[in-house]
Amino acid sequence: MIIEPLRVPLIPEVIALMELGDPYITARTYSDYWLYAELFSSTCRLAVDEGRVIGAAIGFRSQDT
């Protein structure tokens, strides 16, 4: 398993993973994850095992403070 930043090509896998958490976790829209990947990839990490996304931690810091 490796930990890597969220990247745009992996967004569909992240959405599919988050949908497994229903009803406790709600997947965001593709455009939300695109923003996370493009603007906050340093704080949005994925656990990838054998090329498959098996976990995700999505977080971001305020750009104002």
Contacts in CASP RR format, 6 or more apart in sequence:
PFRMAT RR
TARGET T0000
AUTHOR 0000-0000-0000
METHOD contacts of the structure
MODEL  1
MIIEPLRVPLIPEVIALMELGDPYITARTYSDYWLYAELFSSTCRLAVDE
GRVIGAAIGFRSQDT
1 47 0 8 1.000
1 48 0 8 1.000
1 49 0 8 1.000
1 54 0 8 1.000
2 47 0 8 1.000
2 48 0 8 1.000
2 49 0 8 1.000
3 45 0 8 1.000
3 46 0 8 1.000
3 47 0 8 1.000
3 48 0 8 1.000
4 45 0 8 1.000
4 46 0 8 1.000
4 48 0 8 1.000
5 37 0 8 1.000
5 41 0 8 1.000
5 42 0 8 1.000
5 44 0 8 1.000
5 45 0 8 1.000
5 46 0 8 1.000
6 14 0 8 1.000
6 33 0 8 1.000
6 36 0 8 1.000
6 37 0 8 1.000
6 40 0 8 1.000
6 41 0 8 1.000
6 44 0 8 1.000
6 45 0 8 1.000
6 46 0 8 1.000
6 56 0 8 1.000
6 58 0 8 1.000
7 37 0 8 1.000
7 41 0 8 1.000
8 34 0 8 1.000
8 37 0 8 1.000
8 38 0 8 1.000
10 37 0 8 1.000
10 46 0 8 1.000
10 48 0 8 1.000
10 53 0 8 1.000
11 30 0 8 1.000
11 33 0 8 1.000
11 34 0 8 1.000
11 37 0 8 1.000
12 30 0 8 1.000
13 52 0 8 1.000
13 53 0 8 1.000
14 33 0 8 1.000
14 46 0 8 1.000
14 53 0 8 1.000
14 56 0 8 1.000
15 27 0 8 1.000
15 28 0 8 1.000
15 30 0 8 1.000
15 33 0 8 1.000
17 53 0 8 1.000
17 54 0 8 1.000
17 55 0 8 1.000
17 56 0 8 1.000
18 25 0 8 1.000
18 26 0 8 1.000
18 27 0 8 1.000
18 28 0 8 1.000
18 56 0 8 1.000
19 27 0 8 1.000
36 44 0 8 1.000
36 58 0 8 1.000
36 59 0 8 1.000
36 60 0 8 1.000
37 44 0 8 1.000
39 60 0 8 1.000
40 59 0 8 1.000
40 60 0 8 1.000
40 61 0 8 1.000
43 59 0 8 1.000
43 60 0 8 1.000
43 61 0 8 1.000
44 56 0 8 1.000
44 57 0 8 1.000
44 58 0 8 1.000
44 59 0 8 1.000
44 60 0 8 1.000
45 56 0 8 1.000
45 57 0 8 1.000
46 53 0 8 1.000
46 55 0 8 1.000
46 56 0 8 1.000
47 53 0 8 1.000
47 54 0 8 1.000
47 55 0 8 1.000
47 56 0 8 1.000
48 54 0 8 1.000
END
